[in-house]
Amino acid sequence: MEIFRSFGFEAAHLLPHVPEGHKCRRLHGHSYRFEVHVSGPVGQTSGMVIDFADLSAAVRPLVERLDHRYLNEIDGLDNPTSENLARWLWERLAAQLPLSRIVVRETCTSGVSYSGA
């Protein structure tokens, strides 16, 4: 079974590798939303794949690291596309959680889904 929890943060960035004149080359911000999906068997006693509180506890330090920051200055996010942000989150959570997918939305209509390498 797969469960997920949604999180959010506000941050600024620019994309250094898009062509000159591209709007994303200029400094701008987003109200990011992301989902962390985990999968596994439902525990016989708990009735859960994982406690949502444990999921939140694993993600909280990352949200604190990203919220109201300039993403380009965070180690590993020098080119903070949604794709790279999804991979960055995965790499920091995979050892703690049975991840199945990370979904990152930089706007209400644009996002990425990442299921590992």
C-alpha positions as CSV (number, residue, x, y, z in Angstrom):
1,M,0.0,0.0,0.0
2,E,1.1,3.6,-0.6
3,I,0.5,6.6,1.6
4,F,1.6,10.2,1.2
5,R,1.8,13.5,3.0
6,S,2.0,17.0,1.6
7,F,4.4,19.7,2.7
8,G,5.1,23.2,1.6
9,F,7.7,26.0,1.7
10,E,8.4,29.4,0.2
11,A,11.7,30.0,-1.6
12,A,13.5,32.0,-4.2
13,H,15.7,30.7,-7.0
14,L,17.0,31.3,-10.5
15,L,17.9,28.8,-13.2
16,P,21.4,29.5,-14.3
17,H,21.5,27.2,-17.3
18,V,18.4,28.5,-19.2
19,P,19.2,31.0,-22.1
20,E,19.7,34.7,-21.5
21,G,16.4,36.4,-21.5
22,H,14.4,33.4,-20.2
23,K,12.1,34.5,-17.4
24,C,13.5,31.8,-15.1
25,R,17.0,33.1,-15.4
26,R,15.9,36.1,-13.2
27,L,15.6,35.8,-9.5
28,H,12.0,34.8,-8.6
29,G,10.1,32.8,-6.0
30,H,7.6,30.0,-5.6
31,S,5.2,28.6,-3.0
32,Y,6.5,25.1,-3.4
33,R,4.3,22.1,-2.5
34,F,5.6,18.6,-2.4
35,E,4.4,15.1,-1.6
36,V,6.4,12.3,0.0
37,H,4.9,8.9,-0.9
38,V,6.0,5.8,0.9
39,S,4.9,2.2,0.4
40,G,5.0,-1.0,2.3
41,P,2.8,-3.6,4.0
42,V,0.1,-2.5,6.4
43,G,1.3,-3.5,9.9
44,Q,-0.8,-6.2,11.5
45,T,-1.0,-4.4,14.9
46,S,-0.7,-0.8,13.8
47,G,-2.9,-0.9,10.8
48,M,-0.5,1.5,9.1
49,V,2.3,1.5,6.6
50,I,4.0,4.2,8.6
51,D,2.7,6.7,11.2
52,F,2.1,10.1,9.5
53,A,3.9,11.7,12.5
54,D,7.0,9.7,11.7
55,L,6.8,10.8,8.1
56,S,6.5,14.4,9.1
57,A,9.4,14.1,11.5
58,A,11.7,12.8,8.8
59,V,10.7,15.6,6.4
60,R,10.7,18.6,8.9
61,P,14.5,19.2,8.9
62,L,14.4,19.5,5.1
63,V,11.5,21.9,5.0
64,E,13.4,24.0,7.6
65,R,16.4,24.0,5.4
66,L,14.5,25.1,2.3
67,D,11.8,27.5,3.7
68,H,12.4,31.2,3.0
69,R,15.8,30.5,1.4
70,Y,17.6,31.2,-1.8
71,L,17.7,27.6,-3.2
72,N,20.8,28.2,-5.4
73,E,22.9,28.6,-2.2
74,I,21.9,25.2,-0.7
75,D,24.5,22.5,-1.3
76,G,23.4,20.3,-4.2
77,L,20.8,22.8,-5.5
78,D,23.0,25.1,-7.6
79,N,20.6,24.5,-10.5
80,P,17.3,24.2,-8.6
81,T,14.9,23.0,-11.2
82,S,11.9,21.1,-9.9
83,E,13.5,17.9,-11.2
84,N,16.7,18.5,-9.3
85,L,14.7,19.5,-6.2
86,A,12.7,16.2,-6.3
87,R,16.0,14.2,-6.6
88,W,17.6,16.3,-3.8
89,L,14.6,15.4,-1.5
90,W,14.8,11.8,-2.5
91,E,18.5,11.5,-1.7
92,R,18.0,12.9,1.8
93,L,15.0,10.8,2.7
94,A,15.6,7.4,1.1
95,A,17.7,6.1,4.0
96,Q,14.9,6.9,6.5
97,L,11.7,6.1,4.6
98,P,10.5,3.4,2.2
99,L,10.0,6.0,-0.6
100,S,8.0,5.2,-3.6
101,R,7.7,8.7,-5.1
102,I,8.4,12.4,-4.6
103,V,6.1,14.9,-6.3
104,V,7.2,18.6,-6.4
105,R,4.9,21.4,-7.6
106,E,6.4,24.8,-8.2
107,T,3.1,26.3,-9.3
108,C,-0.5,25.0,-9.1
109,T,-0.2,23.7,-12.7
110,S,3.4,22.6,-13.0
111,G,5.3,19.9,-11.3
112,V,7.4,16.7,-11.4
113,S,7.1,13.2,-10.1
114,Y,10.3,11.3,-9.2
115,S,10.5,7.6,-8.3
116,G,14.2,7.1,-7.8
117,A,17.1,6.5,-10.1
